[in-house]
Amino acid sequence: MKATLILHQTHHTLADFDAIFQNIVETLNGDGLHLFPELYLTGYPLQDLVLQRPFIDSYQGHLNDIDTWARSQRGEWRALVGGLAYEFERDRIPKKIRNVIYEIIPGKGLQELYTKRLLPNYDIFDEQKYFSRGTENRFYEFRGETFGLQICEDMWASSFHEIDPCELLLIEVRERGLRLAGLINLSASPFEAAKRKKRFERARTISLLFGCPFFYVNRVGGEDEILFDGASFVMAGSTLAVELRSFEAETRAVTLEDFTGNYLSEPPKAQENTWEGLFSPRIDPVPVPARLQRWSDDECDEVLRALTFGFQEYATKSGFRKFLIALSGGMDSALVLAIVSLGLRPGQEVEAIYMPSIYSSPVSTELSEEMCRRLGIPLSYFPIKFLHAAVRNAFTQTFPEPFTGLTDENVQSRLRGTLLYTRSNQTGAMVLNTSNKSELAVGYSTLYGDSVGALSILGDLYKSEVYRLAEYVNLRFKDPIPAGILDRGPSAELRDNQLDQDSLPPYDRLDPILEGILSFRLGKKELLGLGFPEAEVTKVLHLYLKSEYKRAQFCPILKVKAKSFGFGYRVPISKNMNYQLQS
């Protein structure tokens, strides 16, 4: 009899136990081995939910419901699902929590099979805070065939882990003389640009190493900042035999006979096939000074889909159907408006509001109006010059200090933030932030002004990447962004003739310096070695270091890169900074 495996790439809200149970009841039938993602029974990441009594009680009831239902079923199917296993003290305080694979068996119920061995504890991951690691390999028998089991991180070799589960599994396979029909990995692996290719490279190495197909089942979902892309697959030797869609729930049935790959016993190991290889910064060191690597059209498409998906996930799960964007006539707000308006679903709407000051140019007005015409989006026109003048006059009459410089510039931005949220209260719309990663890194924004918003769509894109993605959006969607926006120099328009590069290095130099700091973890000496002028490096480092307090108050950022501000970025606000400015 053929061994059929059914890959379930699922999409559920965290802790939605009713929906997850209903999915199990509707899905598990017929014949074959059903495979579900890591922590399918709860969702991921859970953080402190796993310690809260109401969650624990509901989850334990959830397990009991599944077990009771399974015992009442009949059939030839089996299911492997990711979940949690609790061990309690006498007073019901969790003593141990394990990230496990359960088997669901008709007529027998729910049985625990395997505990995750590698618990990631870097960037967005903090599994060692919550979970206890497994210590044993596990093989699973189905229809006379033997499969190896893994959970997500177990597939990655790393100098940060004391063991390599793949190596330990292979040793036992050889010692016992086993022939594996496949290696099954249940994952909850977050999206990052270009990560798909690196997953494939690692999967090829594993498939060739074990001489069998590698079944990778990943979840779909947007959990605040973190995006899960699905993109489940089967790798047969060097061949990508099956691939499911990205950012969509999907089910695919396959049979073992479909995978007769060209398997080798000892494939070469490469740096790209380690955990460290996932975190390769996007710097091209060949030119002097170094440059960011330019995104290809395929990479732009991948990032665009991720941002659209992440925005929709956050909005839907937060209950918003209306969106509000402050349009400025500049690049960032234009790209945010394009992404949102092009990704709207039935029943959703977006409004743009343009709030010019006395320093806003007529070109900004014309470009904002033109963009909204192209997209068919309503534009509300709300000048702030009279409000600005009233605040200036009130402060001048009340306080002796001059109302000039940053005081005058920032009050304009804060007036806009106030008006945005006033309009939000009127309509119930979600305000979307329009800042980019370059601005966040150097503090080139105003707290409670242009930094406001419920969600940052571009907060993980450097300014040069914003321009590149805008070029792609125009290429794919027939120029929703006017050429005048792409061609004009970046400016906050908070004073006469202001340009960003009056305060900052040009973005083609600023962005790779920032990438060196964030992803390479480079200091001043190493940055100078990449050919950057010392004055620019010193200035950028100073701006980056002194802006930590601003980043700490920023909204959630959709994470699309290996190293991002937000959930996975944990740096003290109060600290000595002098040592970092020395070469």
C-alpha positions as CSV (number, residue, x, y, z in Angstrom):
1,M,0.0,0.0,0.0
2,K,1.3,3.5,-0.9
3,A,2.3,5.7,2.0
4,T,0.4,9.0,1.5
5,L,1.5,12.1,3.5
6,I,-0.7,15.2,3.7
7,L,1.0,18.5,4.3
8,H,-1.2,21.0,6.2
9,Q,0.1,24.5,5.9
10,T,-2.3,26.1,8.4
11,H,-3.3,29.7,9.3
12,H,-4.9,30.3,12.7
13,T,-5.0,33.1,15.3
14,L,-2.9,32.4,18.5
15,A,-4.8,30.5,21.1
16,D,-8.0,30.2,19.0
17,F,-8.6,26.7,20.4
18,D,-12.2,26.4,19.0
19,A,-11.0,27.1,15.4
20,I,-8.1,24.7,15.7
21,F,-10.3,21.9,17.1
22,Q,-12.8,22.5,14.4
23,N,-10.1,22.3,11.8
24,I,-8.9,19.0,13.2
25,V,-12.5,17.5,13.1
26,E,-13.0,18.7,9.5
27,T,-9.6,17.6,8.2
28,L,-8.6,14.3,9.8
29,N,-10.3,11.6,7.8
30,G,-9.6,9.2,4.9
31,D,-6.2,7.6,4.7
32,G,-2.6,8.8,5.1
33,L,-0.3,10.6,7.5
34,H,-1.3,14.2,8.2
35,L,1.5,16.6,9.0
36,F,0.8,19.9,10.8
37,P,3.2,22.7,11.8
38,E,5.1,23.3,15.0
39,L,2.8,24.3,17.9
40,Y,-0.2,24.0,15.6
41,L,-2.4,23.3,18.7
42,T,-1.6,26.7,20.2
43,G,0.0,29.0,17.6
44,Y,3.5,30.6,17.9
45,P,5.2,32.6,19.4
46,L,3.3,32.5,22.7
47,Q,5.6,34.4,25.0
48,D,4.1,34.7,28.5
49,L,0.8,33.3,27.5
50,V,2.3,29.9,28.3
51,L,2.5,30.9,31.9
52,Q,-0.9,32.4,32.4
53,R,-3.5,30.2,34.2
54,P,-6.4,30.9,31.9
55,F,-4.3,29.9,28.9
56,I,-3.1,26.7,30.6
57,D,-6.5,25.7,31.7
58,S,-8.0,26.3,28.2
59,Y,-5.2,24.5,26.5
60,Q,-5.4,21.4,28.8
61,G,-9.2,21.3,28.0
62,H,-8.3,21.6,24.3
63,L,-6.0,18.5,24.6
64,N,-8.7,16.6,26.4
65,D,-11.2,17.5,23.7
66,I,-8.9,16.3,20.9
67,D,-8.1,13.1,22.8
68,T,-11.8,12.3,23.4
69,W,-12.7,13.0,19.8
70,A,-9.9,10.9,18.5
71,R,-10.9,7.9,20.6
72,S,-14.3,8.0,19.0
73,Q,-13.0,7.9,15.5
74,R,-12.2,5.1,13.1
75,G,-10.0,5.0,10.1
76,E,-6.5,4.4,8.7
77,W,-5.2,7.9,9.0
78,R,-2.7,9.2,11.5
79,A,-1.7,12.8,12.3
80,L,1.5,14.4,13.7
81,V,0.8,17.8,15.2
82,G,2.9,20.3,17.1
83,G,1.8,21.3,20.6
84,L,2.9,21.9,24.2
85,A,3.4,19.3,27.0
86,Y,3.1,20.6,30.6
87,E,4.5,19.1,33.8
88,F,3.0,20.7,36.9
89,E,3.9,21.2,40.6
90,R,1.3,20.4,43.2
91,D,-0.3,23.9,43.0
92,R,-0.6,23.7,39.2
93,I,2.4,25.9,38.6
94,P,4.3,24.7,35.5
95,K,7.4,22.8,36.4
96,K,8.4,22.1,32.8
97,I,6.9,23.1,29.4
98,R,8.1,21.2,26.3
99,N,7.6,21.9,22.6
100,V,6.5,18.5,21.3
101,I,5.1,16.5,18.5
102,Y,1.8,14.6,19.3
103,E,0.4,11.7,17.4
104,I,-3.4,11.6,16.9
105,I,-4.6,8.0,16.4
106,P,-8.2,7.2,15.7
107,G,-9.6,4.9,18.4
108,K,-6.6,5.6,20.7
109,G,-6.4,9.3,21.2
110,L,-3.5,11.7,21.7
111,Q,0.1,10.4,22.3
112,E,3.3,12.4,22.8
113,L,6.1,11.4,20.5
114,Y,9.1,13.8,20.4
115,T,10.5,16.9,22.2
116,K,12.3,19.7,20.4
117,R,16.0,19.5,21.0
118,L,17.3,22.9,19.9
119,L,15.7,25.8,21.6
120,P,16.6,29.1,19.8
121,N,17.5,31.9,22.0
122,Y,18.5,34.7,19.7
123,D,16.9,37.7,18.0
124,I,13.1,37.3,18.3
125,F,13.4,33.8,19.9
126,D,13.4,33.2,23.7
127,E,12.4,29.5,23.8
128,Q,15.0,28.7,26.5
129,K,13.1,31.1,28.8
130,Y,9.9,28.9,28.5
131,F,10.7,25.4,27.3
132,S,12.8,22.5,28.4
133,R,14.8,20.8,25.6
134,G,14.5,17.2,24.5
135,T,17.4,14.8,24.8
136,E,16.5,11.9,22.5
137,N,16.1,11.1,18.8
138,R,12.8,9.7,17.7
139,F,11.8,7.5,14.8
140,Y,8.2,7.1,13.7
141,E,6.7,4.1,11.9
142,F,3.9,4.4,9.4
143,R,2.8,1.8,6.9
144,G,6.0,-0.2,7.4
145,E,8.1,2.9,6.7
146,T,10.5,4.6,9.2
147,F,10.6,8.4,9.5
148,G,12.9,10.7,11.5
149,L,11.3,13.5,13.4
150,Q,12.4,17.1,14.0
151,I,10.9,20.4,15.1
152,C,12.0,23.6,13.3
153,E,15.4,24.6,14.7
154,D,16.5,21.0,14.9
155,M,17.4,21.1,11.2
156,W,20.0,23.9,11.7
157,A,23.6,23.3,12.7
158,S,25.1,26.2,14.7
159,S,28.1,27.0,16.9
160,F,25.6,28.5,19.3
161,H,24.1,25.1,20.1
162,E,26.0,22.3,21.9
163,I,24.6,19.6,19.7
164,D,23.7,19.0,16.1
165,P,20.4,17.0,16.1
166,C,20.9,16.0,12.4
167,E,24.3,14.6,13.2
168,L,23.1,12.7,16.3
169,L,20.1,11.4,14.3
170,L,22.4,10.2,11.5
171,I,24.7,8.4,14.0
172,E,21.8,6.5,15.4
173,V,20.5,5.7,11.9
174,R,23.9,4.2,10.9
175,E,24.4,2.4,14.2
176,R,21.0,0.7,14.0
177,G,21.2,0.1,10.3
178,L,18.0,1.9,9.6
179,R,16.7,3.0,6.2
180,L,14.6,6.2,6.5
181,A,11.7,6.7,4.2
182,G,11.8,10.4,5.0
183,L,12.7,13.1,7.5
184,I,9.8,15.1,8.8
185,N,10.3,18.7,10.2
186,L,7.3,20.5,11.7
187,S,8.2,24.2,11.7
188,A,7.0,27.7,12.8
189,S,9.8,29.5,10.9
190,P,9.4,33.3,10.5
191,F,9.8,35.0,7.1
192,E,12.9,36.9,6.1
193,A,13.8,38.2,2.7
194,A,15.9,35.6,0.9
195,K,15.4,33.0,3.7
196,R,13.5,30.7,1.4
197,K,16.6,30.0,-0.7
198,K,18.6,29.3,2.5
199,R,16.0,26.8,3.7
200,F,16.2,25.0,0.4
201,E,20.0,24.8,0.7
202,R,19.9,23.3,4.2
203,A,17.1,20.9,3.2
204,R,19.2,19.7,0.2
205,T,22.1,19.0,2.5
206,I,19.9,17.0,4.9
207,S,18.1,15.1,2.2
208,L,21.4,14.1,0.6
209,L,22.9,13.3,4.0
210,F,20.1,10.9,5.0
211,G,19.4,9.6,1.5
212,C,15.7,10.3,1.8
213,P,13.1,13.1,1.1
214,F,12.9,15.9,3.6
215,F,9.3,17.0,4.5
216,Y,9.1,20.6,5.7
217,V,5.7,21.9,7.0
218,N,5.6,25.5,8.1
219,R,2.8,27.7,9.5
220,V,1.2,30.8,8.0
221,G,0.4,33.9,10.0
222,G,1.2,37.4,11.1
223,E,1.8,37.7,14.8
224,D,2.2,41.5,15.4
225,E,5.6,42.1,13.9
226,I,6.5,38.6,13.1
227,L,5.4,37.0,9.8
228,F,5.2,33.3,9.0
229,D,5.2,32.6,5.3
230,G,4.4,28.9,5.1
231,A,6.2,28.0,1.8
232,S,6.2,24.3,2.9
233,F,8.1,21.9,0.7
234,V,9.5,18.5,0.0
235,M,13.1,18.2,-1.0
236,A,14.2,15.0,-2.7
237,G,17.9,14.9,-2.9
238,S,18.9,17.9,-4.9
239,T,15.4,18.4,-6.3
240,L,12.7,20.6,-5.0
241,A,9.9,18.2,-5.6
242,V,7.0,20.1,-4.0
243,E,6.4,23.6,-2.8
244,L,3.3,25.1,-1.3
245,R,2.3,28.8,-1.7
246,S,3.7,31.6,0.4
247,F,1.4,33.5,2.9
248,E,-1.6,31.3,2.2
249,A,-3.1,28.2,4.0
250,E,-2.8,25.2,1.8
251,T,-3.0,21.4,2.0
252,R,-1.1,19.1,-0.3
253,A,-1.1,15.2,-0.5
254,V,2.0,13.4,-1.7
255,T,3.1,9.8,-1.8
256,L,6.6,8.4,-1.0
257,E,6.8,6.9,-4.5
258,D,6.8,10.4,-5.9
259,F,10.3,11.1,-4.5
260,T,13.1,9.1,-6.1
261,G,15.8,11.7,-5.8
262,N,19.5,11.3,-6.6
263,Y,20.7,10.8,-3.0
264,L,24.3,10.9,-1.9
265,S,25.6,9.7,1.4
266,E,28.1,12.4,2.2
267,P,27.2,15.8,0.7
268,P,29.6,18.7,1.3
269,K,28.8,21.0,4.2
270,A,28.8,24.7,3.5
271,Q,28.6,27.8,5.7
272,E,25.3,28.6,4.1
273,N,23.9,25.5,5.7
274,T,24.4,26.6,9.2
275,W,22.3,28.9,11.5
276,E,24.8,31.7,11.1
277,G,24.2,31.6,7.3
278,L,20.7,32.8,7.8
279,F,22.0,36.1,9.1
280,S,24.1,37.3,6.2
281,P,24.0,41.2,6.1
282,R,23.1,42.8,2.8
283,I,26.4,44.6,2.2
284,D,28.6,44.4,-0.9
285,P,32.1,45.0,0.4
286,V,33.7,45.1,-3.1
287,P,33.1,48.9,-3.9
288,V,34.8,51.4,-1.6
289,P,33.0,52.5,0.4
290,A,30.7,49.5,0.7
291,R,27.1,49.5,-0.6
292,L,23.9,47.8,0.1
293,Q,23.1,44.9,-2.3
294,R,20.3,46.0,-4.6
295,W,17.2,43.9,-4.5
296,S,16.2,41.9,-7.5
297,D,12.6,42.1,-8.9
298,D,12.0,38.7,-7.3
299,E,13.2,39.9,-3.9
300,C,11.1,43.0,-4.2
301,D,8.0,40.9,-5.0
302,E,8.7,38.7,-2.0
303,V,9.1,41.8,0.3
304,L,6.0,43.4,-1.1
305,R,3.9,40.3,-0.5
306,A,5.2,40.1,3.0
307,L,4.4,43.7,3.9
308,T,0.9,43.5,2.4
309,F,0.2,40.2,4.2
310,G,1.6,41.6,7.5
311,F,-0.4,44.7,7.3
312,Q,-3.6,42.8,6.6
313,E,-2.9,40.3,9.4
314,Y,-2.4,43.0,12.0
315,A,-5.4,45.0,10.8
316,T,-7.8,42.0,10.6
317,K,-6.8,40.5,14.0
318,S,-7.0,44.0,15.6
319,G,-10.5,44.6,14.1
320,F,-9.8,47.5,11.7
321,R,-11.4,48.0,8.3
322,K,-10.4,51.7,7.8
323,F,-6.9,53.1,7.5
324,L,-5.5,56.6,7.7
325,I,-2.2,57.8,6.2
326,A,-0.6,61.2,6.3
327,L,0.6,62.0,2.8
328,S,3.4,64.4,2.4
329,G,4.4,64.4,-1.3
330,G,7.5,62.4,-0.3
331,M,8.6,58.8,-1.0
332,D,7.8,57.0,2.3
333,S,4.2,58.0,2.7
334,A,3.6,57.4,-1.1
335,L,4.9,53.9,-0.8
336,V,2.8,53.1,2.3
337,L,-0.3,54.5,0.6
338,A,0.5,52.4,-2.5
339,I,1.0,49.2,-0.5
340,V,-2.2,49.6,1.5
341,S,-4.5,50.8,-1.3
342,L,-3.3,48.1,-3.7
343,G,-3.8,45.4,-1.0
344,L,-7.2,46.5,0.2
345,R,-9.8,43.7,0.6
346,P,-13.6,44.0,0.2
347,G,-15.1,46.1,3.0
348,Q,-11.9,48.0,3.6
349,E,-11.1,51.6,2.8
350,V,-8.2,54.0,3.2
351,E,-8.1,57.8,3.5
352,A,-5.1,60.0,2.9
353,I,-4.8,63.4,4.7
354,Y,-2.4,66.1,3.5
355,M,-1.4,68.7,6.1
356,P,0.9,71.3,4.5
357,S,2.7,73.9,6.6
358,I,4.1,77.3,5.5
359,Y,7.2,75.4,4.4
360,S,5.5,72.8,2.2
361,S,6.1,73.3,-1.5
362,P,3.4,73.5,-4.1
363,V,5.0,70.5,-5.7
364,S,4.2,68.4,-2.6
365,T,0.6,69.4,-2.9
366,E,0.5,68.6,-6.6
367,L,2.2,65.2,-6.2
368,S,-0.1,64.2,-3.3
369,E,-3.2,65.0,-5.3
370,E,-1.9,63.2,-8.4
371,M,-1.1,60.0,-6.5
372,C,-4.5,59.9,-4.9
373,R,-6.1,60.4,-8.3
374,R,-4.1,57.5,-9.7
375,L,-5.2,55.2,-6.9
376,G,-8.7,56.5,-6.6
377,I,-8.2,57.4,-2.9
378,P,-9.9,60.3,-1.2
379,L,-7.5,63.0,-0.1
380,S,-8.4,65.3,2.8
381,Y,-6.7,68.7,2.7
382,F,-5.9,70.1,6.2
383,P,-3.4,73.0,6.3
384,I,-1.6,73.5,9.7
385,K,-0.2,77.0,9.1
386,F,-2.8,78.7,11.3
387,L,-2.5,76.1,14.1
388,H,1.2,76.5,13.8
389,A,1.1,80.2,14.1
390,A,-1.3,80.0,17.1
391,V,1.0,77.7,19.0
392,R,4.0,79.8,18.2
393,N,2.3,83.0,19.4
394,A,1.0,81.3,22.6
395,F,4.5,80.1,23.4
396,T,6.1,83.4,22.6
397,Q,3.8,85.2,24.9
398,T,4.2,82.6,27.7
399,F,7.8,81.6,27.7
400,P,11.0,83.7,27.3
401,E,13.0,81.0,25.3
402,P,13.0,81.5,21.5
403,F,10.6,79.5,19.4
404,T,13.0,78.6,16.7
405,G,15.1,75.6,15.3
406,L,13.9,72.2,16.4
407,T,11.2,73.7,18.6
408,D,9.6,75.2,15.6
409,E,10.2,72.2,13.4
410,N,9.0,69.5,15.8
411,V,5.8,71.3,16.7
412,Q,4.7,71.1,13.1
413,S,5.2,67.3,13.1
414,R,3.4,67.0,16.5
415,L,0.5,69.0,15.2
416,R,0.1,66.6,12.4
417,G,0.2,63.6,14.8
418,T,-2.5,65.2,16.9
419,L,-4.7,65.8,13.8
420,L,-4.2,62.3,12.5
421,Y,-5.4,60.8,15.8
422,T,-8.3,63.2,16.0
423,R,-9.4,62.1,12.6
424,S,-8.8,58.5,13.6
425,N,-11.2,59.0,16.6
426,Q,-13.8,60.4,14.2
427,T,-13.7,57.5,11.8
428,G,-12.3,54.6,13.7
429,A,-9.5,54.3,11.3
430,M,-6.1,52.7,12.1
431,V,-3.2,55.2,11.6
432,L,-0.3,53.7,9.7
433,N,3.2,54.9,10.3
434,T,5.3,56.0,7.4
435,S,8.9,56.1,8.9
436,N,11.7,54.0,7.4
437,K,14.6,52.1,9.0
438,S,17.2,54.7,8.2
439,E,15.2,57.4,10.1
440,L,14.6,55.0,13.0
441,A,18.3,54.2,13.2
442,V,19.5,57.8,13.5
443,G,16.5,59.3,15.2
444,Y,15.5,61.4,12.2
445,S,11.9,61.7,13.4
446,T,9.8,63.5,16.0
447,L,8.3,61.7,19.0
448,Y,4.5,62.0,18.9
449,G,4.8,63.5,15.5
450,D,5.8,61.6,12.3
451,S,6.7,58.6,14.5
452,V,3.0,58.0,15.4
453,G,1.0,55.1,14.1
454,A,-0.4,51.7,15.1
455,L,1.9,49.8,12.8
456,S,5.1,50.5,10.8
457,I,5.0,49.0,7.3
458,L,8.4,50.4,6.2
459,G,10.3,50.3,9.5
460,D,12.5,47.4,8.4
461,L,13.4,49.0,5.0
462,Y,16.3,51.4,4.7
463,K,15.6,54.5,2.6
464,S,17.4,53.2,-0.4
465,E,15.3,50.0,-0.2
466,V,12.2,52.1,0.0
467,Y,13.1,53.7,-3.3
468,R,13.9,50.3,-4.9
469,L,10.6,48.8,-3.7
470,A,8.8,51.9,-5.1
471,E,10.4,51.4,-8.5
472,Y,9.2,47.8,-8.5
473,V,5.6,48.8,-7.4
474,N,5.5,51.2,-10.4
475,L,6.8,48.5,-12.7
476,R,4.3,45.9,-11.6
477,F,1.2,48.1,-11.1
478,K,1.5,50.7,-13.9
479,D,2.9,53.7,-12.1
480,P,0.7,54.4,-9.1
481,I,3.5,56.5,-7.6
482,P,4.2,59.7,-9.7
483,A,7.7,60.0,-11.2
484,G,8.1,63.3,-9.5
485,I,8.0,61.6,-6.1
486,L,10.7,59.1,-7.1
487,D,12.9,61.8,-8.6
488,R,12.8,64.6,-5.9
489,G,15.3,64.8,-3.0
490,P,14.1,63.5,0.4
491,S,12.9,66.4,2.7
492,A,10.9,66.7,5.9
493,E,9.8,70.3,4.7
494,L,10.0,71.7,8.2
495,R,12.1,74.7,7.3
496,D,12.9,76.6,4.1
497,N,14.8,74.6,1.5
498,Q,15.4,71.6,3.8
499,L,16.9,68.4,2.5
500,D,17.6,65.2,4.4
501,Q,21.3,65.2,3.5
502,D,21.7,68.6,5.1
503,S,21.6,66.6,8.4
504,L,22.6,63.1,7.2
505,P,25.1,61.5,4.9
506,P,23.6,60.5,1.5
507,Y,21.5,57.4,1.9
508,D,23.7,55.3,-0.4
509,R,26.4,55.7,2.3
510,L,24.2,56.0,5.4
511,D,22.3,52.8,4.8
512,P,25.3,50.4,4.5
513,I,26.9,52.0,7.6
514,L,23.7,51.3,9.5
515,E,23.5,47.7,8.1
516,G,27.1,47.2,9.3
517,I,26.2,48.4,12.8
518,L,23.0,46.4,13.0
519,S,23.6,43.1,11.2
520,F,27.4,42.8,11.2
521,R,27.6,44.3,14.7
522,L,30.6,46.4,13.5
523,G,32.2,49.2,15.5
524,K,33.9,52.3,14.3
525,K,37.2,50.6,13.4
526,E,35.6,48.0,11.2
527,L,33.4,50.6,9.5
528,L,36.4,52.7,8.6
529,G,37.9,49.5,7.1
530,L,35.0,49.3,4.7
531,G,36.0,52.7,3.3
532,F,33.6,55.0,5.0
533,P,34.8,58.6,5.9
534,E,35.6,58.9,9.6
535,A,33.5,62.0,10.0
536,E,30.4,60.3,8.6
537,V,31.0,57.1,10.7
538,T,31.4,59.1,13.9
539,K,28.3,61.2,13.1
540,V,26.1,58.1,12.3
541,L,27.3,56.2,15.3
542,H,26.5,59.2,17.5
543,L,23.0,59.6,16.1
544,Y,22.3,55.9,16.3
545,L,23.5,55.6,19.9
546,K,21.6,58.7,21.3
547,S,18.3,57.7,19.6
548,E,17.6,54.6,21.6
549,Y,15.0,56.3,23.7
550,K,13.0,57.1,20.5
551,R,13.1,53.6,19.2
552,A,11.9,52.3,22.6
553,Q,8.7,54.3,22.1
554,F,8.0,53.3,18.5
555,C,5.1,51.2,17.3
556,P,5.3,47.6,16.1
557,I,7.4,47.1,12.9
558,L,6.7,44.4,10.3
559,K,9.9,42.3,10.3
560,V,11.2,41.3,6.9
561,K,14.9,41.1,7.5
562,A,17.3,39.1,9.6
563,K,18.0,41.9,12.0
564,S,15.3,44.5,12.7
565,F,14.3,47.1,15.2
566,G,11.4,46.0,17.4
567,F,10.7,42.6,19.0
568,G,14.1,41.1,18.4
569,Y,16.2,44.2,19.1
570,R,16.9,44.5,22.8
571,V,19.4,47.2,23.8
572,P,19.5,49.2,27.0
573,I,18.4,52.9,26.7
574,S,20.7,54.1,29.5
575,K,24.3,53.3,29.0
576,N,27.8,54.7,28.4
577,M,28.4,55.3,24.7
578,N,31.9,56.7,24.6
579,Y,33.6,53.4,24.0
580,Q,31.7,52.9,20.7
581,L,32.8,56.2,19.3
582,Q,36.5,55.4,19.6
583,S,38.3,54.0,16.6
